[in-house]
């Protein structure tokens, strides 16, 4: 089911400011018993007057740096949700996540609202971020509806995530295992805390987090009622960041220099017309960085002993330069490494995918459209609703780059989540 929606103006929810005396009323004592999370190596529980970012920012139970740039300026989110927050980590040997001074990966956050609606939402972060990345765009939204919320750091974070694991693809495969591990643990914890298991469990995520949602519904469907992804990644032999980023790295510098052919090359690579105002920012901050990190994860031999190549090497540099990378010509072991993390489209639970039409990190023609075709080709079209959001781009924080053209996607996420609820609501 494919739909194209005009984006409605940003929905602003009135923010109920907590009095100063209660905004800081976080305590792990005073009647706030430790909450057990099965399998966790370490946990810290805290009773909070407000589990949303309105409350967790002043108490230090979130990290604003982790969600910086993911929301449009001026976004106001729900607040006033008391409950218990559990921070912790599962056993792991990698140490890329330094949050809380733990220097330990597989960190998670679990939020249990006092007034529970019987549901659970589990999320993974976009990019190389950590467990608090979705606090504004997902956690605040679903907590206000009464859901318990859990989020993982995916098991490795940061610019050197490719160091985790022994084989190409291992670090990304861990993302899926950690998401499922947290889902199982959160379901058990909620059942013990509230007295019954969640009636609904949804997977949700943006970008790399959206890719995790798709994988979970393909591989771990029994854990979920359904899922929602937002500008999600795709990994296949024919479509991934490794096939879309190198053409942009080659063409954009020439476009910036005035080469008349370069614009056509950008469009041919899938970058949508009308998104030109976003290209420079993505070239400087995302395209080159993500190409090198993801390529190092699945194809470490391309640049020999180097780690994630040479930043912004000019086209024509030759062997080892990611600007010149050509996935199709790489040897069979590299293709098999991508196969290990590839999606199939064989979802087994309802999924709503929202995709911005002006996304220049996961452009629709190479990502959202591709996955919708994969689902259809796999015979699962009845389980997939694909929503194209006019003027949406990869993250809402980019809207100021072209405010006359771009529109925030958070309202579309809120609308789509409500649609997912209605679609999957258990019969009375």
C-alpha positions in Angstrom: 0.0 0.0 0.0 1.7 3.2 -1.2 0.5 6.6 -0.2 1.9 10.1 -0.7 0.9 12.6 2.0 1.2 16.3 2.1 2.8 17.2 5.4 0.6 19.0 7.9 2.1 21.8 10.0 4.1 20.8 13.0 1.8 19.6 15.7 2.7 21.3 18.9 1.6 19.6 22.1 1.2 21.9 25.1 4.2 21.4 27.5 3.2 21.2 31.1 6.1 22.6 33.0 6.8 20.9 36.3 7.4 23.0 39.4 11.1 23.4 40.2 10.6 21.5 43.4 9.3 18.4 41.5 11.3 18.7 38.3 14.4 17.6 40.3 12.7 15.1 42.5 14.6 12.1 41.2 15.6 9.5 43.7 16.6 5.9 43.8 15.4 5.6 47.3 12.3 6.9 49.1 10.0 4.1 48.1 11.6 3.5 44.7 12.6 -0.2 44.7 15.2 -1.4 42.3 13.6 -2.9 39.2 15.1 -6.2 38.0 15.9 -6.6 34.3 16.7 -10.2 33.5 20.1 -10.7 31.9 21.4 -7.3 32.8 24.9 -7.1 34.3 24.2 -3.7 36.0 21.1 -1.6 36.6 20.2 1.6 38.4 16.6 2.5 39.1 15.2 6.0 39.8 11.7 7.3 40.5 11.1 10.4 38.4 8.4 13.0 38.6 8.6 13.1 34.8 10.0 10.5 32.5 9.9 12.8 29.4 12.8 15.0 28.5 11.1 17.9 30.3 11.9 16.0 33.5 15.0 13.9 32.5 17.1 16.8 31.2 17.3 18.6 34.6 17.7 15.4 36.5 20.4 14.0 34.2 18.4 11.0 33.1 18.9 11.7 29.4 21.7 13.1 27.2 20.7 16.0 25.0 23.8 15.6 23.0 22.5 12.2 21.9 19.4 13.6 20.3 20.8 16.9 19.1 19.7 17.7 15.5 17.0 15.1 15.3 14.1 17.5 15.9 13.1 20.8 14.2 13.8 24.0 16.1 10.9 25.0 18.3 9.5 21.5 18.6 7.5 21.0 21.8 6.9 17.5 23.1 4.5 16.0 25.7 5.5 16.0 29.4 4.2 15.2 32.8 4.6 11.4 32.9 5.8 10.1 36.3 7.3 6.7 36.7 10.5 4.7 37.1 13.5 4.8 34.8 16.0 2.0 34.7 19.5 2.5 33.2 21.9 -0.4 32.8 23.8 -2.7 30.5 24.0 -6.3 29.4 27.2 -8.3 29.5 29.5 -7.2 26.6 33.2 -7.0 25.9 33.2 -3.8 23.9 33.6 -0.3 25.4 32.6 2.3 22.9 29.7 3.7 25.0 31.1 5.9 27.8 27.8 7.2 29.1 27.6 7.3 32.9 31.3 6.7 33.0 30.6 3.0 32.5 32.8 2.4 29.4 30.6 -0.5 28.6 28.5 -1.3 25.5 25.0 -2.8 25.3 23.6 0.0 27.5 19.9 0.5 27.6 17.2 2.7 29.2 13.8 1.4 30.3 11.0 3.7 31.3 7.9 2.4 33.2 5.1 5.0 33.5 2.9 5.1 36.5 -0.2 5.1 34.4 0.4 2.2 31.9 -1.7 1.5 28.9 -0.5 -2.1 28.7 1.9 -1.6 25.7 5.6 -1.4 25.1 7.7 0.4 22.5 11.3 -0.6 21.8 13.7 1.5 19.8 17.3 1.6 18.5 19.2 4.8 17.8 20.0 6.2 14.3 23.6 6.4 13.1 26.3 5.9 15.7 24.3 7.4 18.5 23.5 6.0 21.9 20.4 4.9 23.8 18.9 8.3 24.5 18.9 9.4 20.8 15.1 8.8 20.4 14.1 10.5 23.7 12.4 13.5 22.0 11.1 12.0 18.8 9.9 8.6 20.1 10.1 8.2 23.9 8.3 11.5 24.8 5.6 10.7 22.2 4.8 7.2 23.4 5.2 7.8 27.1 2.5 10.4 26.9 0.2 7.7 25.5 0.9 5.4 28.4 3.4 3.1 26.8 6.5 1.6 28.6 9.6 2.5 26.6 12.9 0.7 26.1 15.9 1.7 24.0 19.3 0.1 23.3 22.6 1.5 22.1 22.7 -1.4 19.6 25.8 -2.9 21.3 28.4 -0.6 19.8 28.5 3.2 19.1 30.7 5.9 17.7 33.0 6.4 14.8 34.9 3.1 15.3 32.0 0.7 15.7 33.6 -1.5 13.0 36.2 -2.6 15.6 33.6 -4.7 17.4 33.4 -8.3 16.3 35.7 -10.7 14.4 34.2 -11.0 11.0 33.0 -8.4 8.5 29.4 -7.6 9.4 29.6 -8.7 13.0 29.1 -5.2 14.5 25.9 -4.7 12.6 24.6 -8.2 13.4 25.1 -7.4 17.0 22.6 -4.5 16.6 19.8 -7.0 15.9 20.7 -9.3 18.7 20.8 -6.5 21.2 17.5 -5.1 20.1 15.8 -8.5 20.5 17.6 -9.1 23.8 16.3 -5.8 25.2 12.8 -6.5 23.9 12.6 -9.9 25.7 14.0 -8.4 28.9 11.7 -5.4 28.8 8.6 -7.6 28.2 9.6 -9.7 31.2 10.3 -6.6 33.4 7.0 -5.0 32.5 5.1 -8.2 33.3 6.8 -8.4 36.7 6.4 -4.7 37.4 2.7 -4.3 36.3 1.4 -7.8 37.0 0.8 -8.8 33.4 2.7 -9.0 30.1 2.4 -6.2 27.5 -0.6 -6.7 25.4 1.1 -5.0 22.4 4.8 -4.5 21.7 6.0 -2.2 18.9 9.4 -1.7 17.4 10.2 1.8 16.3 13.2 3.6 14.8 14.8 6.2 12.5 17.5 5.6 9.9 19.7 2.7 11.3 17.1 2.3 14.0 14.4 1.9 11.3 16.6 -0.8 9.6 16.5 -2.6 12.9 12.7 -2.5 13.0 12.6 -4.1 9.6 15.0 -6.8 10.6 13.1 -7.6 13.8 9.8 -8.0 12.0 11.6 -10.3 9.4 13.5 -12.4 12.0 11.9 -12.1 15.4 8.2 -11.6 14.7 6.9 -13.4 17.8 8.3 -10.6 19.9 6.3 -7.8 18.3 2.8 -6.7 17.4 4.0 -4.5 14.7 6.6 -1.8 13.8 7.2 1.7 12.4 10.3 2.8 10.6 11.3 6.3 9.6 13.8 7.0 6.7 15.2 3.5 7.3 18.4 2.1 5.8 18.4 -0.8 3.5 21.3 -3.3 3.0 21.2 -5.5 -0.1 23.7 -6.3 -2.8 22.0 -3.8 -5.1 21.0 -1.0 -2.7 22.7 0.4 0.4 24.8 3.3 1.5 27.7 1.6 -0.2 26.0 2.0 -3.6 24.5 5.5 -3.2 27.2 7.4 -1.3 30.3 7.0 -3.6 28.5 8.5 -6.6 27.6 11.5 -4.5 31.1 11.8 -3.2 32.4 11.9 -6.8 29.7 14.2 -8.3 29.1 16.8 -5.6 32.5 18.5 -5.5 32.2 19.0 -9.3 28.6 20.3 -8.9 29.8 22.8 -6.3 32.5 23.9 -8.7 30.0 24.5 -11.5 30.3 21.4 -13.6 27.0 21.3 -15.6 27.1 17.5 -15.9 27.4 16.8 -12.1 23.9 17.8 -11.3 22.5 15.2 -13.6 24.8 12.6 -12.1 23.5 13.4 -8.6 19.9 13.0 -9.8 20.8 9.8 -11.6 22.3 8.4 -8.3 18.9 8.9 -6.7 19.3 12.3 -5.0 15.9 14.0 -5.5 15.5 17.2 -7.4 14.7 20.0 -5.0 17.0 18.7 -2.3 20.1 20.6 -3.6 20.2 22.9 -0.5 21.0 19.8 1.6 23.9 18.5 -0.4 26.7 20.5 1.0 25.8 19.8 4.6 25.6 16.0 3.9 28.8 16.0 2.0 30.7 17.7 4.8 29.1 15.8 7.8 27.5 12.5 6.7 28.2 11.1 3.2 32.0 10.7 3.5 31.9 9.7 7.2 29.2 7.0 6.8 30.7 5.6 3.6 34.0 5.0 5.3 32.6 3.6 8.5 30.1 1.2 6.9 32.6 0.2 4.2 35.2 -0.6 6.9 32.6 -2.8 8.7 31.9 -5.0 5.6 35.0 -4.5 3.5 38.0 -3.8 5.7 40.4 -5.1 3.0 39.6 -2.3 0.6 42.0 0.2 2.2 44.5 -2.4 3.5 45.8 -1.8 7.0 44.2 1.7 7.2 41.2 2.2 9.4 38.1 3.6 7.6 40.1 5.1 4.7 41.1 8.6 4.0 38.5 11.4 4.6 37.5 13.3 1.5 40.1 11.7 -0.8 39.6 13.2 -4.3 38.0 11.1 -7.1 40.6 9.3 -9.1 42.9 8.7 -6.1 42.5 5.0 -6.7 42.8 1.9 -4.5 41.7 2.5 -0.9 39.9 5.8 -1.6 36.2 5.6 -0.7 35.3 8.2 -3.2 36.2 5.7 -5.9 34.5 2.8 -4.2 32.6 0.4 -6.4 30.7 -2.2 -4.5 29.7 -4.2 -7.5 33.3 -4.9 -8.5 34.4 -6.0 -5.0 35.2 -9.7 -4.5 32.7 -12.3 -3.5 33.6 -12.3 0.3 32.5 -8.6 0.5 29.2 -9.4 -1.1 28.7 -12.3 1.3 29.4 -9.9 4.2 26.6 -7.7 3.0 24.4 -10.8 2.6 24.8 -11.4 6.4 23.1 -8.1 7.2 20.8 -7.8 4.2 17.0 -7.4 4.5 14.7 -9.8 2.6 11.3 -8.0 2.7 9.8 -11.1 4.4 8.2 -9.2 7.2 5.8 -11.2 9.4 4.1 -8.4 11.3 2.4 -5.2 10.3 4.9 -2.4 9.4 4.4 1.3 8.5 7.4 2.9 6.8 7.5 6.7 6.5 9.9 8.2 4.0 10.8 11.8 3.3 10.7 12.7 -0.4 13.7 15.0 0.0 15.9 12.7 2.1 19.5 12.8 0.8 20.9 10.2 3.1 18.4 7.5 2.4 16.8 8.9 -0.8 13.4 7.3 -1.5 14.3 5.8 -4.9 17.1 3.8 -3.4 15.8 3.0 0.0 12.0 3.4 0.9 10.8 2.5 -2.6 13.3 -0.4 -2.8 12.1 -1.9 0.5 8.4 -1.5 -0.4 9.2 -3.5 -3.6 11.0 -6.1 -1.6 8.1 -6.6 0.7 5.7 -6.8 -2.3 8.0 -9.3 -4.2 8.1 -11.4 -1.0 4.3 -11.7 -1.0 3.9 -9.6 2.2 2.4 -6.4 0.7 -0.7 -6.7 3.0 1.6 -6.2 6.0 3.2 -3.0 4.7 2.0 0.6 4.5 4.5 2.9 2.8 4.0 6.7 3.4 5.9 9.2 1.3 6.1 12.5 3.3 6.3 15.5 1.0 9.2 17.8 1.9 10.5 15.4 4.6 14.2 14.9 4.9 16.4 12.6 6.9 16.2 14.3 10.2 14.0 17.2 11.3 16.9 19.2 12.5 17.8 19.9 8.9 14.6 21.8 8.2 16.3 25.3 8.7 18.6 24.6 5.8 15.6 25.1 3.4 12.6 26.2 5.5 10.6 27.1 2.4 11.0 23.5 1.0 11.4 21.2 3.9 8.8 20.1 6.5 9.3 18.3 9.8 8.4 14.6 9.7 7.6 14.2 13.5 3.9 14.9 12.9 3.8 12.2 10.3 5.5 9.8 12.7 2.8 10.6 15.4 0.0 10.1 12.9 1.5 6.9 11.5 2.0 5.5 15.0 -1.7 6.1 15.8 -2.5 4.3 12.5 -0.4 1.4 13.6 -2.2 1.2 16.9 -5.6 1.1 15.1 -4.4 -1.4 12.6 -3.0 -3.9 15.2 -5.4 -3.2 18.1 -6.3 -6.5 19.8 -9.9 -7.5 19.5 -12.0 -6.8 22.6 
